[in-house]
Amino acid sequence: MRKKKSLTMITFLLFTASIWGQTYKALNSIEMKNNFTLIKTTKVKNCQETINNGANIKKITTFKNTSTNNEENYTITEEKTAGNNESILVDKILTNKIKSFNGTANIFVDETDKSKIHINYWLNGYDTIKKGTKIKVIDRKLQCDNTFLETPNTITVDKDIVFNLWKCSISEIAKNPDYYKYSNKVIEVYKLDNPTTIDYYLVNKYDKDVDYIIQLDNRQLISFKETAVEFGPITIPIKIRPGFTRNNVVVEQEFTGDLNLGAFLGYKIGKYRARYIKGEGFTQLPTSLSCTVGAFLSFSVASLDKANTTAGNSPIIDDSKKSIGIVSPGLGVMYSIFNFQIGFFGGFDLGAGSNSKNWNFNNKPWMGFGFAYSVSNFWKK
């Protein structure tokens, strides 16, 4: 009979979904690969633009005065006719196609052109150059004709020095020379024991003046490894408390469906999948597989009676009932396979209140798990 009851409870557990939920993400990023062609867009200022002779030039200047009670705005318009070989200074948007490089990045969809995905590579790391090392520092500035003006400087460092740049091996540069060619700052670091041979390179992968874009074709699918810190409210629908024996009193295992509310903080590893459909835009697809591992702290209430205080310090022997609060710290892992979720949890029940020592499961471990589908998952709204 007991075996049949346990089987029934397990079956109920396997098909029990937890309460609907919402997660929150922080520090989410993707691992960019080197199999994409990026459009590198850079704004260059003060580029000379020649105006056709006789063309009408209109210059609009805006002024603002905030010293009075009512803010005053002025717009001054000046017009003139261009003379022979007359020019003006303007900002130019220059583009280059480069091979993407491996690295941690954020991505976001262009608000006006849904076929464009912006790639924001994460900040450079730090590299320490040892005293006595020969380096060649190359500073590059993009010119209006889409060429670089280079300023090289070769020195031998007289003390340890730290650079906030991305370290690249010789093989990486050979495999993707765009690392070297299009970085606005490059440092060639030579071997300490052989100052005629390059040891590695330092390049700037985080150029705040540059926008990297992936242009998608119709129905093109992209997939990246994605990581993030996830947090939010959580509920665990079913708990299994293992049985035990204390002072010759046998306490049987317990399956409970307690109402509990807690907070979960975990690290997620999965895939970012998306497809662009012409006329509809950019759509993120359900991840094929992801895993979130983290810690939680939940709170609930237990009602004590003569059935669950048999192994306590002062068991209840009549029909009276008493309540205690329960704090449950623990660890959990949640898997998502497309729209299907499964979670496993483990923790301890720590009773709060003067009667907590009478509860059979005070300070005892428990396990919890369950399944969910689609928007119904372990995260609680």
N, C-alpha and C positions, 0 to 999 in steps of 0.2 A: 504493500500500500504506500509505504514511504517512497519507494523507488518510482512508483507511478506518479506520485505527487511532485517529486523533483523533476521528472521528465516533463510534466505539464508546465511547471514554472519555467524551465529552460526554454521550452518551445515558445511560451509567451514572451520571454526575454528577447529571443532572437528576432521576433517580428515587432518589437516595440520601438518606435522612433521617439527620440527626445523632442523637446519643445522647440518650435521655430526660433531662429536666432539670427544675429547680425555680428559679423566680426569687424574689427578695426585693424588697420595695418600701419606699420611704421618701418622706416628704413628698408622698404621694399626695393629690390633691385633685380636686374637680369644679368646673365652672363653673355655678353656680346661675343659672337664668333667672327672669324675672318673670312666668311664666305659670302659677304654682301658687298655691293658697291654703294658707297656713301656719296651723297652730294654735299660737299663742304662749301658752305656759304659764309662769306666774310664781307663785312661792311668796311670800305676804305674811304676815309674822309679827304676832303680838299683835292678832289680830282678835277682837272681842268677839262671843261666841256666847251668846244667851239660852237658859236652861234652863227647861223647863216646871216649874211649881210642883208639888212632891211627887216629882219624879224622883230616882232614886238616883244619886248622884255618887260614883264610886270614883277615888281618886287613888293612883297607885303610884309610889313613889320608890325608886330603887336607889342603894346606897352601896357603895364598894369600899375595902378596906384592903390595901395592898401592903407595909406595913412589917414584916409577919411573914414567916416562912419559907414558910408556906402562904397564898396569897392568899385573903382573906375577902370574900365578897359578901353584902350585906344587901338585902332587899326589904321595904319598909314599905308597908302598904296602909291607907289611910284612907277611910272611907265616911261619907257624910252625905246627908240629904234636902234637896233644893233648896227654898229659900223662894221667896216671891213676887218676881218680876223679878230673880232671881239670874242671874249670867252668869259665863262663864269666858273666858280668853284662849287662842286657838288659832291654828295656822297654817292659812291658806286657800290652796287652789290655784285661781287665776283664769285663765281662758282668753279669748283674743280671736282672731278670724280676721282675718288681714292678708294682703295681697298680697305674694308673695315678691319680693325684689329681686335684681338681678344682683350677683354677687360670688363670690369663691373660698370654697369650703367643704369640709368633710369630711362624710360621711354614714355612718350606721350603723343597723342594724336593731334595733328594740326587742326585748329578750330575751323578754318575756312576750307581746307582741302583735305578731306578725309582719307585720301590715298597716301598721304605723307605721314611718316612716323619720325619724330624727332628723337635723336639719340643724345643723351647727356652723360658722357663718360664721367665716372667718379674722380675725385681729387687724386693727384699724384701721391706716390709714397715718398719716403725719405731715404736717402742714400748718403752714407758717410765716405768721403774721399780721404784716404790716409795721407799724412804728412809725407812730402817727398814725391807724390804722384804727379806725373805730367798729364795735363788735360788741355783740350782745345775747346774753347767756348765759342759757339757760333750763334749769334743773335740774328734773327731774320725779321724783316719788315716787308709785308706785302705792298707792292706798288700798284698804281692805278692801271698799269698795263698787264697785270696779273703775273708779274715776275717778283722775285724776292731780292731785296737789297740785303746782302750778308755783311756782318761785321765779325770777323773771326779774331780770336785772341788766345794765343797759346802761352800757358804759364805752368810753373811747377809750384804746387801749393806748399806754403811754408808752415802750415799747421792743419790739423784735422778740420775738415769743413763739410757741412751738411747741405745737400741740395734737395729741394722739394720737387723732384722730377721722377718720371717713370723709368725704371731700369729695363733695358732691352739687351739681350745677348746678340752676339754677332750673327748667329744663325737666324734669329728673329728678323733682323734688319735685312739679311739676304733673302729671306722668304717673302718679306713684305717691305720693300724699300720706301713705301709711302710713309712709314713711321718716320724715316729720316728726312725724306724730301719735303714734306709738308708741315713739319713741326716748326713753330716760330722760335724755338730755342732747342739747340742740340749741344750736348757735351760729349766729346770723344774722350773716354778715360783709357789711358795707356797702362800697360802692366808695370807694376812697381819695380820688378827686377829686369824689365826689358822695355824701356821707354820709347822704342820704335814700333812696338806692336800694340794695336788697340785691344783692350781687354773687354770692354763693353761700352754701351751708349746710354746716355740719359736724354730722354725726350719729354716734351710737354704734351701729355694726352688730354689735359684739362685746360683748354684755351677758352677763356670766358668770352672772347670776341668772335667765336666761331659757332656756327650752327651746323650740326650733322643731321642729314635727312636720308631716310630710306624711302624710295619711291616704289610703291607696290603696283603690280599688274593686276588686272581684273581676276578675282577669285584666287589670288595668290595667298598661300598659307605660310605663316611664319611661326617658329617655335623656339623659345629660349628657356634655359634653366632659370628659375625664379626663386629668390629667397626673400623672406620678410619676417619681421617680428609681429605676431598677431596677439591681440588681447581683446577681452570683452567679457560680458556676463555669460555664465554657462550653467546648465542644469544637467545632472546625471540621473536618468530616469529610474534605473534599477541598480540595487546594490546586492552583492552576495557577501554575507558575513560567515566565514568558516566556523564550524562547530569545534568545541574543545571540552576538556574535562578539568574541573577545578574542585578540590576538596571532595573528590568522589561524586561530584555532581556533574552529570553529562548535559552539556548545552548543545543542542542540535544547530546545524547551519540554518541561516535565515536569509530568505529572499525578501527584499523590501522595495516598495515603490514610493519612498519618502519624497515629499516636496522639499527640494533643497535649492538654494540659490548661492552662486559663488562667482568668483572672478578667476579667469584663466589667462596666463601669459606664456606664450610659447614661440618657438622658432620654426618657421615653415620652409620646407624645401619642396619644390614642385616644378611645373612647367607653365610658361606663359604661352598660350596659343591664340592666334588671331587670324582673321581672314578679311581681305578687302573685297567688297562686291560693288561694282560700278553702279552708281545711282542710289545705293543704300548706305554706303560708308563702311567704316571700320568696325568690326564686331569681334569682341573677345569671346573665345570658345571655352567651354568647360575644360578644365585641366584633365589630362588622361590619368595622371597619378600625382598625388601630393601627400606629404606627411608633415604633421605638426606635432612637435614634442615640447612639453612644458610642464609647468607647475600650476596648481590651483589651490584655492582656499574657499571652502563652501560652508554654509551655515544651514542648520535645520533644527527641528524640535522632535523629541521622542517622548512618548507617553509610557510611563512605567506602571506595571501591574504585576500580579503574582506569576504571570507566565514568563516575563523577561527579567526577573530579579532573583531567580532561583539560586544563582551562584554569587549573589551580592553579599555585602557585609551584613545588611539587615533586610532579608527578603520580605516582600509584601506577602502576607498570608491571607488577607481578606480581599474583598472586592473593590477596595479603594484604588485610586489612580493618582499618580503624580507626574509632573512634566519637568523635563530638563532641556537645556539648550545643548546643541552639539556643534563643535567646530571641527571641520575635517580638512586638514592639509593633505596634499598628495601630489602624485605625478600622473600624467596622462599622455597618450599618443592617439592621434586621430588621422585616419587615412581617408582620402577622397579619390574615388575612381569615377571620373566623369561626374554624373549627378548622384552617385551613390557614396555614402559615408559609413564608416565603421570606427568605433572608438573603444579603447581599452583604458581603464583607469584603476588606480590603486591608492589607498590612503589609510589614515587612522582616524577613528572617531574619538574625540576628546570631549567628554561630558563636562558641562558647566553647571554649577549649582551644588548645593549641599547633598542632594540625593543622587548625584552622578555615580558614586561608588557602589550604589546598589544595582546599577544597570549591568547586565551580563556582558555587554559588548563595550564597556568603557575601556578606552586605551587599547582597543583591539583593531587589527587590520581588517580591511575589506577590499573587495574587487568589484568593479562595475564595467559593463560594456553594453553596447546596443547598436542598432542599425538605423539609418535614416536615408531618405531619398529626396532628391531635388532640393527645394528651399527648406525642407524640414531636416534639421541637423542638430548637433550637440550645442550649438551656440544659442543662447536664450535672448530674446528681445527684451 
